[in-house]
């Protein structure tokens, strides 16, 4: 009888241990702990994996013990093949390291799950940008999340621990899948209110999450970070108060349903004309809303600069959602006239827009990278004075038949 009870106790303890080890496992992770490696010295992961598994596939791995940047970059290398045989899951819950290097896991197609250790304090800029992470679970003890760190990932939920002190611009941008976002009640640095993630101490909107719909009002006494309203499918208008003095780059470049921006008449930094966002004296055009009605737009003669992403997505495939093809054809922006006086057009200025025609002035001195990427332009004349074209200026322009270059660019 005692032997039976002892055996039962041992089995129960084993089962409880398994449950305790797996209580943080993400349900959909089919590659969890497929391979297990225990390190005694940081920087030795590659050698141990090669010695232990040789030519075997490593689609899921658990690493125990000390790690460094070299080890983390090796994990990224295991995932970079971009095939179903490559690394999908890395359980680092029992590993020991304090930071993840900049851009380490960026652009990895099949890397979907990572489990952070409690020792992690810093995740640097772009660390998981456009990585196919299906869930992001941040550890208690984490203090700093860099710019664009989780941009373009696919996590549905986000919980920011009390320990987090710093979050960079667009750290959680580019994600259309969030359904639940919260900040620990004990965190004194950040809050989520009306789907806006705000840095309380810096008085800054870091992210408007995709759950937002309809009209959004920017709170008083606050600024807006880079790409803060990207990507949003259901926000139709934005109201900017008198107190707003600073906005980041390409703030509204992926606000697909946006048709109007309103600025308080008492604002001395920004202005809006017919729903288009400018600086106060209208020398800089910041945003032409993606779903604003109108087939032709003439830039005001006061404008000297068209900002980064100013016409991005305007009249493109993501604009005017819910309209029929005929309605889109009648309302999408297709022609832009840029008058004499404009000197620069920024990066991504017309990215993914539906324009088919644009007139550029002789005063133009520079055109940014990816400026006309994936537009419907059929022909374009680059004015004299332009000395170079940046990367992907006309990338993916399938309809483009003719580009006339100036003598200054030959």
N, C-alpha and C positions, 0 to 999 in steps of 0.2 A: 504493500500500500504506500509506504514512504517512498519507494523507488518510483512508483507511478506519479505521485504528487511532485517529486523532484523533477521528473522528466517533463511533466506538464508545465512546471514553473519555468524551466529552461526554454521551452518552446515559446511560451508567452513572452518572455524577456526578449527572445530573438525577434519575434514579430513586432514587439513594441520598438525595438531598436531600428528595424527596417522602416517603420512608419515615421520614426523620429528623423531618420536620415533623409526621407523623401518628402517631408511635409512642405518643403518649399518648391518642389517640382512643379513645373507648368504642365498642366494636364495633357496638352497636345504634343508635348515633346517626346517623340518616338525614339530619339537617339540618346536619351538621358543615361549618363554613366556607361555607355557602351564599352569604352576602354578606360582603365584607371591607371594613373601614373603617380607615384609618390616621389617627390624630390627632396633631397637633403641639402642641395646647393642651388642657388639661383643661377640661371643662365645655362642650365644643362638639359632643358626639356627636349630640344631637338635630338640630341644624342640618345637620350633614353627612349624616345618614341621610335627612332630608327632601329635601335638595338632590340627593343621589345616586340615591335609589331612588324618590322621589316616591310614587306610589300602589302600587308593587310590594309584594307580601307579603315580610315579613322573618321567616321561620321559623327561620333559623339565621344567626348572625352571628359574625364574628371581628373583634375590636377590637385594634389595635396602637397602642401609645403611651400617654401620660399620661391618667388618668381621675380623676374625683372623685365625691363622693356624688351630685351632680346627674346625672352620666352613668349611674351605676348605677340610680338611680331611673327614668331614662328607659328602660333595658332592662326594668325591671319593668313599666313602662307598656306596652311593646310586647307583654308577655305577659298583661296583665290582661283582655284581651277574652274569654279563656276559650274560644276556638274553635280549630279545627285550622289556621286561617290565621295564628294569632298565634305569637309567639316560643316556640320549643321548646328551642333550643340557643344558648348563648353561650360562645364560645371566647375567654377573656381571658388565655390563657397568655402572650402577648407584650405584654399591657397592663402599666401601671405604676400601682399604687395600694396603699395600706397597710391600708385597713379597709373593711368592708361595713357600712352603717348598720343600726340596729335595725329589725327588721320589714320590711326592704327587699323581699324576695321572698316574703313570707308569703302563704299561701293561694292560690298560683298553680296552677291545675288542669293546664295543659298545658306548664308550664316543667319540662323533664325533665333537661337536661344543662347543667353549667357547669364550666369549666376555669379553675382559679385560677392567678394569676401567682406567681412566686417572691417578689415583693415584698410579698405579703399577710401581715400580721402579726395582724390582729384581725378576727374575725367576731362582730358584736354580737348581743345577745339577740334571739331570735325571727326572725333574719334569713331563715331558710328554713322556718319552722314551718308544717307542713301543706302544704308545697310538694311537687309530684309528682316530685321528683328520683328518677331511677332508679339513680343512682350518685353517691357522694360520694368524691372523691379529694382528700385534704388535701395541701397543698404543704409541702415542706421550708421552714422559715423561719416558719411559722405559730406564733404564741405563745399567743393567747387565743381561746377558743371560748365564747361567752356562753350564758346560760340558754335552754333550749328552742330552740337554734339550728337543729338538724336534726330537731326533734320531728315525727314523723308522716311522714317521708320514706320512700322505698322502696328504699334502697340495700341490696344483699345482702352487701356486704363493707365493712369499715372498718379502716383502718390509720392509727394515730395516730403522727405523726412524732416524732423525738427532740426537736425544737424546742419542742413544746407545753408551756407552763408552767401554764396556767389553763383549766379546763373547768367551766362552770356546771352547775347542777342540770338534769337532764332534757335535756341537750344532744342526746342520741341516743335519747331515749325515744320511745314511740309507734310504733315500727317493728317489724312482725311478720315482716320478710323477711330479717333478718341470718342468714347461714350461716357467716361467717368474720369474726372480730374479733381484732385484735392491736395491740400497742403496740411500737414500736421498742425494741429491747433497750438502746439508749443513753439512753432517756428515764428520768430519775431521779424523775419526779413521779407517774407513773401506771403501773399494771399491770393485766393481766387474769388473773384466777385463778378457776377454776370458774365461768366465765361471768359473773363480777362485775368490772366496771370500778371500780377503787379509786384514790382520790387518796391516794398514799402518805404525803405530808407532812401532810395534813389528817386522815388516818385516817378516810376517808369512802367509803361505797359510793355511787357516782354512778349506776350502771346495772346491773341484772341483765338480761342479754340473753335473747332469746326461745328460744335453744337450750337453756336450763336446763329440767330435768325433775324431777318428783318432789319430794323433800325438799331444802330449801335451808337451810344453817346460816350465820348471820351470823358473820363472823370476830370474834374477841375484840378489844377496844380500838378499836372503830370506830363511826361514826355512819352514818345513812342519809339521803340527799338526797331532795328533792321528786320524787315520781313514779318512784322508782327501780325499782319492780317492775311497770312498765306499758309495754306490754301483754305479758302472759305467758299462754300457753295450756296449759302442761303442768306448772307448778309447783303441787303439791298441799298442801304444808305448809312453814312457815317456823319456824325455831328461833332465838330471840333470847337471847343470852348475858347473864350478870350485868353485864358491862361496858358494855352499850349504854345511853347516857344521852340520846340525841337522835335523833328521826326527823323528817323533813320532812313537807310537806303531801301528802296523797293518795298515800302511798307504795304502798298495795296496792289502789288503786281500780280497776285494770284487770288484776288477777291472777285471771283467769277461773276457773281450776280449783281455786283455793285453798279448802280445807275446814277448815283448822285452823292456828292460830298458837299456838306454845308459848313461854313466857317462863320463864327460869331463876328458881327460887324465891329466889335470892340477889340478883336485880335489884331495886334500890331506887327505880327510876324508872317502870318499866312492870310490868304484870301481865296475865295471861290467865285468863279464866273460861270454861270449856267451849269453848275455841278462839277466843274473842272477845278482841280486844286493847283494853286500857284503860291509863290511867296507874296509878300504884301504889295510890292510894286509891280508884280506880274512880269518880272524879268526871268523867272525860272518856272517852268511848267513841271509840276511834280507827278500828277496823276490825271489821266483821262479815264474815267470809269469803264471797266470792261464791257458792261451791258448797257451803256448809255445809247439811246436811240439816235440815229443819224448816219447817213451814208457818207457824208463829206464833212471834214472839219478843217477850218483854216486857223492855224495858230496865230494868236494875237501879235501885232507888230511890235509890242513891247518886249517880247520874249527874246532872251539872249542864249538861254540854255534849256535843252530838253533833258530832264534828269534820267538816271538809270531806271529802266522798267516803266517809263511814263505811260506808254501805250501797250504794255505787255498784255496779252490775252484779249485785247479789245477787238470785238467782232470775230473772235476766233471760235474754235470748236466748243470751248467750255462756256462761252458767253450766251446770254439769252436762253438759258435752259428752260424747257417747257414750250418754247415757240416751235411752230412747224417750220419746215425748210423754207416755205414761201415767206413766212413772217420774218425769219432770220434774214433772208435776202433783202427784204424791204427795210430792215432796221440796223443791220450790221454795218459798222464803219468800214468802208473800202478805199476811200481816198483821203489823203492828208496833204494839205498845202503848207509848206514851211516857208515863211516869208524872209525877205532880206533883213538882216540884223541878227538872226540866229547864228551862233558861232560854234556850238557843240551839241552833239546828240550822244547821250550816254550809253553805257553797256545795256544790252537786253531791251533797249528802248521800245522796239516793236516786236519783241519775241512772241511767237505763237499768236500774233494778231492776224486778222483777216484782210489786211490791206492788200489791194491789187495795184495801187498807184500811189506814188509820192513825188512831190515836186520839192527839190532841194535848192537852196539859194547859193549865190556866188560868195556870200559872206561866211559860209560854213568852213570851219577849220579842222574839225575832228569828228569821227564817227566811231563809237565804241564797239567792243567785241560783241558778237552774237546779236548785233543791232537788229537785223532783219531775219533772224533765224526762224525757219518754218513759217514764213508768210506766204501769201498768194501773189506776190509781185510777179509781173510778166516781163517788165523791163524797167531799167533805172539808169539815170545819167548822174554820175558823180561829178560835182562841180570842180572847176580849177581851184587850186589851192590845197586840196586834200593830198597829202604826201604818202599816206599809207592806209591800207585796210587791215583791220585787226582780225584775230582768229574768228572764224565762223561767222563773218559778217553776213554772208548769204547762205549759211549752212541749211541743208534740207529744204531749200526753196525749189520744189519740184516743178513749179510753173514758170520759173525764170528762164527767159529766152535770150535776153540781151542786157549786157552791162557795158555802158560807155564810160571808159576811164579817162581822167584828165591827163594832160601832158605832165603835170606835176607828180603823178603817181606811177609813171612808167619808168 
